[in-house]
Amino acid sequence: MAEEPVMLERRGALAILTLNRPGTGNAIDTSLALALKDHVAECEGDAAIRAVLLRGNGRYFCVGGDVGSFGQAGAAMPGLLLEITASLHDAVSRLARMNKPLVTEIQGFAAGGGFGLAMLGDVVLAGASAQFTLAYTAIGLSPDGGASWLLPRLVGLRQAQRMLLLNPRLDAQAALELGLITEVIDDDKLAERALAIAEQLALGPTQAIGRIRNLLMSSFTDSLDAHLAREAHAIALSGGTKDGQAGVAAFLAKQSPQFTGDDIR
């Protein structure tokens, strides 16, 4: 039996999603997109999961769409692309909006749709030899996976235009300097570092982190007054949770807080 195109592993409160088509560079085909959608929905809906780590099996994180399958589809390629993006975009939306943090671990190439998945992380960790490119126009296509939404927010419109139209290949250091990623790590220490950060987040105040994610998501469309109202509502809700109460009590007692992720007052 062929292995799953996306694997889900649970380590306590942490879910590890691994893109698992290493022979293709974890290229996104219908099966991978569908499996990713299903596993992400499971992570989103399971309250016992308090953080998600997304990574790729093999040399590359994800080289983007499975161009070979695009070519084989011929005149049916539009339908195939709609089928793939229906699942992929469901996964992207859930990963961006779920009430728990996301860490992405990038080795080798993150290209095309893989670039979009990589950039979704609240914490994006890249190996020193990692490389990033969009490359859609190189094969006559436009972006998917949220790349054209994420890029202007991360690097500004002018840099987004350069990257989407001219397809520069960025090394990890250049990606860090542009603000695309959080940290560059020695290749042989990448997996260990990514796991440590993801496990740290999984033990954090999950509901407060979810509210932070939602506040950041709305910050580009809210007016200042509307956003201040959102902040006031969110901090009041957080203050009424077990984690909010425990965090304040631990601070006053000069102790380390023990968070449960529970939203019950």
Secondary structure by P-SEA (a helix, b strand, c coil): cccccbbbbbcccbbbbbbccccccccccaaaaaaaaaaaaaaaacccccbbbbbbcccccccccaaaaaaaaccaaaaaaaaaaaaaaaaaaaaacccbbbbbbbcccccaaaaaaaacccbbbbcccbbbbbcccccccccccaaaaaaaacccaaaaaaaaaccccccaaaaaaaccccccccccaaaaaaaaaaaaaaacaaaaaaaaaaaaaacccccaaaaaaaaaaaaaaaaacaaaaaaaaaaaacbbbbbcccccc
